[in-house]
Amino acid sequence: QVQVMESGGGLVQAGGSLRLSCTASGLTFDNYAMGWFRQAPGKEREGVSCISWSGGSTFYADSVKGRFTISRDNAKKTLFLEMNSLKPEDTAMYYCTIERTLGCPGSWFAWHDGRKPAYWGQGTQVTVSS
């Protein structure tokens, strides 16, 4: 049984930083691309970032480019999201996701009935105050 668990969320002032972590069990961690999605109240879930199995390829939503950094430590089976220069609009529940492929799919940022990650966690709340 695959289990995905996020941690590291919290309350931070605008301009501050947070580091999210994600661990996964029940699968071979470095066989899959992984990513982060977020969902704010009343809004659709949106892709934040994706990283290939080796960490060699990364992708970001335009809204977080230059501020967020995704990385992974396959030896420790942990995924990270370093978030800097946080803005109130970054406030959301953040979900760690696992893809079905080694690389990030072309539609990595999408989440709908026709396309969604293979696995995801319960989420960790990030709240940025102004």
Backbone as CSV, one residue per row, in Angstrom:
resi,resn,N_x,N_y,N_z,CA_x,CA_y,CA_z,C_x,C_y,C_z
1,GLN,0.842,-1.188,0.000,0.000,0.000,0.000,0.883,1.247,0.000
2,VAL,0.640,2.119,-0.972,1.431,3.336,-1.082,0.916,4.370,-0.094
3,GLN,1.855,4.953,0.639,1.510,6.028,1.573,2.391,7.226,1.282
4,VAL,1.772,8.392,1.229,2.470,9.644,0.947,2.163,10.605,2.089
5,MET,3.205,11.217,2.637,2.997,12.092,3.783,3.796,13.372,3.645
6,GLU,3.087,14.503,3.717,3.720,15.805,3.649,3.927,16.379,5.050
7,SER,4.894,17.268,5.162,5.126,17.984,6.408,5.799,19.308,6.103
8,GLY,5.824,20.181,7.100,6.546,21.434,6.953,5.700,22.671,6.737
9,GLY,4.401,22.486,6.590,3.546,23.653,6.407,3.443,24.471,7.686
10,GLY,2.837,25.641,7.576,2.672,26.484,8.742,2.257,27.884,8.362
11,LEU,2.328,28.756,9.348,1.976,30.170,9.169,3.254,30.989,9.074
12,VAL,3.337,31.814,8.057,4.532,32.632,7.854,4.109,33.997,7.331
13,GLN,4.898,35.007,7.630,4.607,36.340,7.110,5.051,36.450,5.655
14,ALA,4.428,37.355,4.944,4.811,37.605,3.563,6.295,37.944,3.501
15,GLY,6.958,37.375,2.500,8.395,37.555,2.366,9.208,36.479,3.048
16,GLY,8.550,35.666,3.844,9.238,34.610,4.569,9.436,33.353,3.743
17,SER,9.933,32.324,4.417,10.264,31.075,3.744,9.729,29.874,4.518
18,LEU,9.462,28.813,3.784,9.097,27.528,4.361,9.709,26.434,3.505
19,ARG,9.954,25.280,4.132,10.432,24.125,3.399,9.491,22.957,3.660
20,LEU,8.859,22.503,2.602,7.978,21.352,2.695,8.763,20.079,2.410
21,SER,8.374,19.013,3.087,8.980,17.702,2.852,7.885,16.687,2.575
22,CYS,8.265,15.631,1.878,7.314,14.565,1.559,8.054,13.240,1.552
23,THR,7.509,12.285,2.257,8.056,10.933,2.217,7.011,9.990,1.640
24,ALA,7.488,8.930,1.010,6.582,7.957,0.418,7.056,6.552,0.722
25,SER,6.136,5.668,0.966,6.467,4.274,1.224,5.545,3.382,0.410
26,GLY,5.958,2.130,0.264,5.138,1.194,-0.491,5.439,1.163,-1.971
27,LEU,6.468,1.878,-2.392,6.879,1.849,-3.786,8.373,2.137,-3.876
28,THR,8.925,1.929,-5.059,10.341,2.221,-5.281,10.457,3.704,-5.594
29,PHE,10.911,4.461,-4.605,10.846,5.930,-4.642,11.445,6.516,-5.905
30,ASP,12.599,6.029,-6.312,13.294,6.667,-7.435,12.868,6.107,-8.790
31,ASN,11.728,5.442,-8.846,11.175,4.987,-10.119,10.152,5.952,-10.704
32,TYR,9.908,7.055,-9.983,8.804,7.923,-10.380,9.162,9.402,-10.283
33,ALA,8.638,10.165,-11.239,8.650,11.604,-11.093,7.701,11.976,-9.959
34,MET,7.966,13.108,-9.329,7.121,13.556,-8.223,6.871,15.045,-8.349
35,GLY,5.897,15.516,-7.599,5.586,16.932,-7.715,4.810,17.479,-6.544
36,TRP,4.448,18.726,-6.696,3.633,19.413,-5.700,2.468,20.110,-6.402
37,PHE,1.308,19.970,-5.832,0.125,20.700,-6.242,-0.345,21.520,-5.044
38,ARG,-1.186,22.502,-5.300,-1.779,23.249,-4.216,-3.222,23.595,-4.557
39,GLN,-3.991,23.811,-3.500,-5.384,24.195,-3.695,-5.786,25.197,-2.618
40,ALA,-6.184,26.369,-3.069,-6.680,27.404,-2.177,-8.199,27.292,-2.077
41,PRO,-8.771,27.785,-1.001,-10.228,27.705,-0.843,-10.957,28.334,-2.016
42,GLY,-11.903,27.611,-2.574,-12.693,28.124,-3.680,-12.007,28.100,-5.024
43,LYS,-10.800,27.531,-5.072,-10.063,27.493,-6.331,-9.754,26.056,-6.721
44,GLU,-9.429,25.872,-7.991,-9.072,24.544,-8.470,-7.645,24.187,-8.037
45,ARG,-7.412,22.891,-7.967,-6.072,22.428,-7.647,-5.138,22.763,-8.810
46,GLU,-3.958,23.297,-8.505,-3.021,23.695,-9.553,-1.645,23.095,-9.319
47,GLY,-0.986,22.774,-10.407,0.358,22.243,-10.332,1.343,23.332,-9.959
48,VAL,2.200,23.032,-9.020,3.223,23.975,-8.566,4.576,23.630,-9.182
49,SER,4.942,22.351,-9.113,6.255,21.951,-9.595,6.299,20.450,-9.802
50,CYS,7.224,20.020,-10.653,7.436,18.596,-10.900,8.924,18.338,-11.058
51,ILE,9.378,17.160,-10.617,10.780,16.791,-10.737,10.871,15.357,-11.227
52,SER,11.796,15.105,-12.146,11.960,13.764,-12.685,12.564,12.829,-11.649
53,TRP,12.622,11.548,-11.971,13.073,10.544,-11.015,14.473,10.811,-10.493
54,SER,15.338,11.360,-11.338,16.726,11.595,-10.948,16.948,12.994,-10.405
55,GLY,15.960,13.846,-10.588,16.148,15.244,-10.218,16.757,16.065,-11.336
56,GLY,17.011,15.433,-12.461,17.674,16.121,-13.551,16.804,17.102,-14.309
57,SER,15.489,16.919,-14.210,14.562,17.834,-14.876,13.553,18.354,-13.866
58,THR,13.340,19.646,-13.916,12.360,20.263,-13.022,11.479,21.224,-13.802
59,PHE,10.277,21.392,-13.338,9.310,22.275,-13.974,8.578,23.059,-12.883
60,TYR,8.202,24.282,-13.238,7.533,25.145,-12.270,6.377,25.887,-12.919
61,ALA,5.374,26.159,-12.115,4.325,27.065,-12.546,4.916,28.469,-12.637
62,ASP,4.422,29.257,-13.577,4.943,30.618,-13.743,4.831,31.419,-12.450
63,SER,3.798,31.159,-11.686,3.542,31.932,-10.477,4.583,31.718,-9.375
64,VAL,5.365,30.638,-9.482,6.350,30.359,-8.423,7.787,30.341,-8.939
65,LYS,7.973,30.499,-10.224,9.332,30.473,-10.783,10.198,31.529,-10.136
66,GLY,11.420,31.135,-9.780,12.343,32.062,-9.155,12.182,32.178,-7.659
67,ARG,11.080,31.633,-7.123,10.845,31.700,-5.681,10.840,30.318,-5.028
68,PHE,10.367,29.329,-5.746,10.278,27.963,-5.214,11.324,27.076,-5.877
69,THR,11.839,26.109,-5.124,12.789,25.143,-5.656,12.387,23.745,-5.216
70,ILE,12.210,22.865,-6.192,11.884,21.479,-5.895,13.164,20.651,-5.944
71,SER,13.277,19.683,-5.057,14.441,18.800,-5.054,14.040,17.472,-4.418
72,ARG,14.907,16.491,-4.580,14.623,15.193,-3.992,15.912,14.531,-3.550
73,ASP,15.807,13.719,-2.515,16.917,12.918,-2.026,16.453,11.472,-2.103
74,ASN,16.829,10.781,-3.159,16.345,9.419,-3.360,16.867,8.459,-2.291
75,ALA,18.058,8.716,-1.792,18.599,7.853,-0.745,17.747,7.923,0.522
76,LYS,17.209,9.106,0.789,16.368,9.285,1.973,14.884,9.215,1.639
77,LYS,14.583,8.953,0.364,13.195,8.815,-0.080,12.361,10.026,0.333
78,THR,12.901,11.187,0.075,12.245,12.422,0.493,12.228,13.428,-0.647
79,LEU,11.098,14.087,-0.795,10.908,15.168,-1.757,10.808,16.475,-0.976
80,PHE,11.344,17.556,-1.547,11.329,18.843,-0.871,10.737,19.924,-1.780
81,LEU,10.219,20.952,-1.127,9.840,22.168,-1.831,10.284,23.339,-0.972
82,GLU,11.325,24.018,-1.438,11.821,25.194,-0.739,11.060,26.389,-1.279
83,MET,10.387,27.107,-0.389,9.544,28.228,-0.802,10.070,29.508,-0.175
84,ASN,10.500,30.430,-1.007,11.032,31.710,-0.553,10.161,32.856,-1.061
85,SER,10.345,34.020,-0.466,9.599,35.219,-0.873,8.107,34.918,-0.960
86,LEU,7.598,34.295,0.063,6.204,33.875,0.039,5.255,35.060,0.002
87,LYS,4.147,34.858,-0.697,3.134,35.888,-0.874,1.804,35.370,-0.307
88,PRO,0.916,36.275,0.076,-0.392,35.826,0.565,-1.111,34.910,-0.430
89,GLU,-0.906,35.134,-1.708,-1.565,34.292,-2.714,-0.987,32.888,-2.792
90,ASP,0.092,32.625,-2.065,0.619,31.257,-1.979,-0.124,30.437,-0.929
91,THR,-0.993,31.085,-0.177,-1.763,30.382,0.842,-2.622,29.297,0.209
92,ALA,-2.439,28.066,0.672,-3.151,26.923,0.093,-2.787,25.656,0.858
93,MET,-3.518,24.594,0.568,-3.122,23.262,0.996,-2.188,22.726,-0.080
94,TYR,-1.034,22.252,0.335,-0.034,21.749,-0.600,0.003,20.226,-0.540
95,TYR,-0.052,19.614,-1.722,-0.089,18.163,-1.828,1.145,17.642,-2.547
96,CYS,1.739,16.627,-1.982,2.835,15.907,-2.630,2.229,14.859,-3.557
97,THR,2.751,14.762,-4.764,2.179,13.833,-5.733,3.249,12.932,-6.338
98,ILE,2.831,11.763,-6.772,3.706,10.805,-7.434,3.116,10.490,-8.799
99,GLU,3.935,10.644,-9.844,3.483,10.367,-11.206,3.638,8.877,-11.518
100,ARG,3.177,8.502,-12.703,3.269,7.105,-13.150,4.503,6.849,-13.992
101,THR,5.289,7.891,-14.246,6.421,7.800,-15.147,7.706,8.279,-14.486
102,LEU,8.835,7.950,-15.126,10.127,8.410,-14.632,10.267,9.926,-14.780
103,GLY,9.819,10.416,-15.916,9.882,11.837,-16.180,8.548,12.513,-15.931
104,CYS,8.598,13.830,-15.818,7.356,14.584,-15.651,6.582,14.573,-16.954
105,PRO,5.323,14.214,-16.908,4.540,14.220,-18.145,4.328,15.639,-18.643
106,GLY,4.021,15.750,-19.920,3.801,17.071,-20.494,2.695,17.831,-19.810
107,SER,1.738,17.095,-19.266,0.611,17.723,-18.581,0.772,17.644,-17.068
108,TRP,1.987,17.718,-16.583,2.263,17.515,-15.148,1.455,18.461,-14.268
109,PHE,1.100,19.633,-14.800,0.463,20.676,-14.013,-1.051,20.496,-13.904
110,ALA,-1.585,19.534,-14.636,-3.037,19.377,-14.701,-3.547,18.354,-13.707
111,TRP,-4.762,18.594,-13.251,-5.447,17.659,-12.346,-6.926,17.707,-12.674
112,HIS,-7.400,16.702,-13.367,-8.815,16.603,-13.706,-9.137,15.158,-13.989
113,ASP,-10.356,14.871,-14.338,-10.784,13.483,-14.513,-9.938,12.747,-15.546
114,GLY,-9.482,13.469,-16.550,-8.718,12.821,-17.604,-7.233,12.674,-17.314
115,ARG,-6.786,13.306,-16.261,-5.338,13.247,-15.973,-5.120,13.685,-14.521
116,LYS,-4.521,12.801,-13.756,-4.151,13.142,-12.392,-2.973,12.272,-11.979
117,PRO,-2.233,12.673,-10.952,-1.108,11.847,-10.497,-1.594,10.474,-10.025
118,ALA,-0.630,9.567,-9.903,-0.977,8.220,-9.464,-1.305,8.173,-7.976
119,TYR,-0.538,8.929,-7.199,-0.743,8.940,-5.742,-0.545,10.356,-5.214
120,TRP,-1.140,10.633,-4.069,-0.945,11.919,-3.404,-1.226,11.787,-1.929
121,GLY,-0.733,12.774,-1.155,-0.918,12.731,0.283,-2.132,13.514,0.734
122,GLN,-2.228,13.673,2.047,-3.364,14.378,2.647,-3.191,15.890,2.592
123,GLY,-1.965,16.335,2.367,-1.709,17.759,2.247,-1.167,18.383,3.519
124,THR,-0.504,19.516,3.353,-0.010,20.309,4.478,-0.371,21.759,4.197
125,GLN,-0.913,22.442,5.199,-1.421,23.795,5.001,-0.303,24.822,5.090
126,VAL,-0.289,25.713,4.120,0.626,26.854,4.121,-0.232,28.121,4.151
127,THR,0.026,28.952,5.132,-0.711,30.209,5.253,0.281,31.352,5.328
128,VAL,0.127,32.307,4.415,1.028,33.456,4.351,0.234,34.700,4.714
129,SER,0.639,35.349,5.769,-0.069,36.548,6.215,0.571,37.794,5.608
130,SER,-0.265,38.798,5.374,0.239,40.035,4.752,0.689,41.032,5.798
